[in-house]
Amino acid sequence: MTGPTTGSLRVNGATLHYEVRGRGPLLLLMPGGAGGTAAFDGVADGLAADYTVATYDPRGICRSTLDDPEAAQQVAEHADDAYRMLELLSPGEPARVFGSSSGAIAAVHLLSTHPDRVARLVAHEPPLVEVLPDAADHRALVARVQETFHAEGLMAAMTVFAAGLTQGGSAAPAEGGAARVPRLPPQAAARAERTMADLPYFVTRIVPRFMSHTPDVNRLRALADRLVLAGGQDSRGELAYRPAALLAERLGTEMLHFPGGHTGLTTHPEEFGELLRKTFGA
């Protein structure tokens, strides 16, 4: 398959870099973390056999630039960016949408605010921790990550953050200070290195805003027929898994399990992509 077509889209306060490949109905892939479009390298080509697959770098990440580098980040604005992408690439037809992690938070808000533009959304482990009964503990985790970043630097903050995510949200790192980190395939490991430059922005500007976001559960209940909440088979009980599981229970829907854990998209790309294809084709 030939490489993707690239483009740029002006939105409020930013210019988004996007890539499009394949043909058929639109499937918009919304990345989490600091990976941008590269997060979908392992699945985009396979999905492009059935869909016009669009990926993009969220504002402030990789090649999507902010007009004001110090601008505060809001979930609603990131969701509006996705809406603008849909308006550009699928103006007359609702699209299928997949969101991962922080991208899933923005995708859920997109569904809530523009349901007419979303035919089906698969939201993989959105860390919507405000829906959890122990939300205060997770606010403490986010606060500790910020304090650690300013006092000890990025890697110390990421250790605290990763430990909190894998242990279900404890603000204290694992014994010995080491978090469980999945082993990535070589290509994914190389991508991870390329995201390092954007990690400070993600940790200090995206994490606090996104993990304090509260979804409109009543609104989602009315849209439950087009929302698939998903988690990793290996991340049951971890912090990013728990909100999806709780929301699925509250909405009366089945939880979909993908191979791997929170990063299953990169650790198990073939199996992950195939299940995603089947889910959107059902």
N, C-alpha and C positions, 0 to 999 in steps of 0.2 A: 504494500500500500504506500502511496506517495505521502509525503509529509503534510502536516496540516496547513491550512490557510490562516494567516495571522492578520490581526487588525487591531485598531484602537478605538475606544469609545469614550467620548467626553461625558462625564457625569458631574453632579454637583461637588465641586471641590477636588476632583481627581480626574485622571485619565487612566482607563482600564486597558490592559493588554489582554487579548483573547485569542483563542485558536479554535478552528472549526475543521472537522474532517467527517467523511462519510456522507450518506444520503438517507433520506427518510424523515420521519417526524423528529422534532428536536428533543434532544436529551441534554440538559444543562447539568454539569458536574461542578459542585461548589466545594472547594478544598477547605480543610481546616489547618490550623497551625501556621507555619511560615513557609510551607512548601510550594504554594502556587500551583500552576498548571502541571508541573512536573510530578505532583502527587498522583496523577492519573496516567502516567506513562505506561504502566503495566496493564491497564484495562481499556484505554481509549480506543485503540485500534480494533480490538475485538468487538467492542460495542458499535463501532462505526460500520460494521457489516449490516446492521439493522436500523441504525439511527444516524441522524446528523448530530454528531457529538460536539458540544461546545464546552470548552474549559476556559478559565480565566484566572489571572492573579488578582486576589482581593486588593482593594485600595491600600497602598502603603507597603505591599509585599512584592518582591521581585521587580517586575517591569511595570507595575501599576503605580504611578507616582501621585503624590499628594500636592495640591497647590500650596498648602501650608503644612510643612513637615511636622509642625507641633500641634496640628488640629486634633481635638478630642475625637475619639471613635465611638460610634453608636451603632447598636444592632440594627435599628430602623434604617440608618443610612446604608449599611452594607446590604440589607434586604432590598432596598430601593435600587442599589446597583444591579442586583440580580434581575429585578423587574425590568430595568432598562435594557439589559441583555436580551430578555425575552421579547421585549417590544421590537428590538432591532432584528432578531434572528427568527422569530416566529410570531409576527404581528397578528395573524389571523387565526391562530390555533393554539389552544392550551398545550403546554409542554410537560414532558416528564422531567423531574428534577431529583438529583441525588445530592445530599449534603453530608459531609463528614465532620465530626467534632464541632469546632467553632463555626464551620461552614454550615453544619446542620442547624445550629441555633438561628443563623440568619435565614436559612431555608424554611424553618418552621414559622418564623415571623413573616416571610414572603407569602406562605400559604394563608396565614391569618389575615393579611391585609389585601392580598390580590388573589383570592381563590379562583377567580375566573381565568387566571393565566396558568394555573397548575392542574394538569390532568391527574398526576400522581406524584407524591413525594415519598422518597425513602430517606429517612433521617437516621444516620448511623451514629449512635452514642453522642447525642448533643448534651454537653454538660450543663443542663438547666438545673443547677443544684438548688435553686430557690424553691422548687416544688417538693424537696425532700423534707422530712420532719426534723432532721438535724442540720438544717441549712446554716444555722449560726456557726457550727463547727467548720463548715466549708468557707464561710466568710473569713474565719480566723486563718485558714490555710492560705487564702488569697492574700490576706494582709501580711502573713509571714513571708510569703514569696516576695512581695514588694520590699519588705524590710531587708530581707537577705540580699536581694539584688543591689540595693543602694549601699549596704554595709560590706558585702563580701564579693559582689560581682555576679556575672551571668551564670557561670557553671554551678556555683553554690546554690543560687536560686532555682536552677533547673533540677538539681538534686532534691531539694525540698518539694518542688512541684511534682516531680515524677513519683516520689515516695508517697505523697498524698493521694495522687491519682490511683496508684496500684493498690494502696491499702484501704481504699474506700473513703478517703478524705481526711485522715489524721493529719494534723498540722505538724507532727513530728516526723523526721525522716526515719527510715528503717534502721534497725540495729546496725551499728557500724557506719551509718550515713550513706549506705549504698541502696539505690533503687533497682528494682528488677526491670531491665531494659531488654526488649526482644531482640534477637539476632536478625539482622536484615540481610537480604540478598545483596551482592556486590553493587548492582546498579542502584538499589535503594539507599545503600550506605553512602555512595557517592553523592546522591541527591541530598542526603541529610547534611553532608558537609557544606553543600552550597547554600543551605538555608541559614547557616550560622549568622550571617550578617543581619538577617531580619529578626532573629530571636529576641534581641532587646526590645524592639518595637512590639513584638507579639506579647512578650511577658508583661511589659509595663502599660501597654495601651489597649490591647485586645482582651487579655485575660480578665482584668478587673471589671471592665464594662460588660463583657459577654457573660461571665459567670454570676453577675448580679442581675441579669435579665430575668424577668418573670413572664412566662408565656400566658396567654389568655386561654385557660383550659376550657372554659365554656364555649369559646369560639372554636377551639379545636374539636370539641365533642361534636359540634354540628358539621365538621368537615372530616370526621374520622374515616369515612369511606374512601378517601383519597390519600390518607396518611398512613405510611408503614413505618413503625418505630422499630429500630434494629439495634442489635448489639453483637459483640464478639463472643464466640463460643468459649474463648479462653479468658474473658474479662468479667465473668459473672461476679457480682459483688463489689467490683471496683467502682470508683467514683463516677466516671463518665457513663458507665453502664446503668447505674441505678436510676437516674431520672427517666431514661427511656423505658425501663421496665415498669416504673411506677405510673408513668403516663399511659402506657399501653393498658395497664390494669384499670386505671380510672376511666379511660375511653372505651373499655370493653373490646379491645382489639388484641389480636395475637402478636406477640413479639417475634420478629424474624431474626434468626441467628446466622451470622456470617462466619466463615472460617477465621481462625486467629483471634487476636484480641483487639485492642483499640486501634492498632496499626495494621490490622488484617489486610487493608487495601494494598500495602506494600510488602507484607510478609507472605501473603498468599494471593498474588494478583490473578492468577488464572482461575482459581476456584471462586474467588470473590467476584470477578467480572462475569463469570458464567451464572452465578446465582442472581446477580443484579440484572442480567439480561432476561432470565426467566421470570423474575419478579415484575419487571416492567411489561413483559409480554403476556402475563397472565390476564 
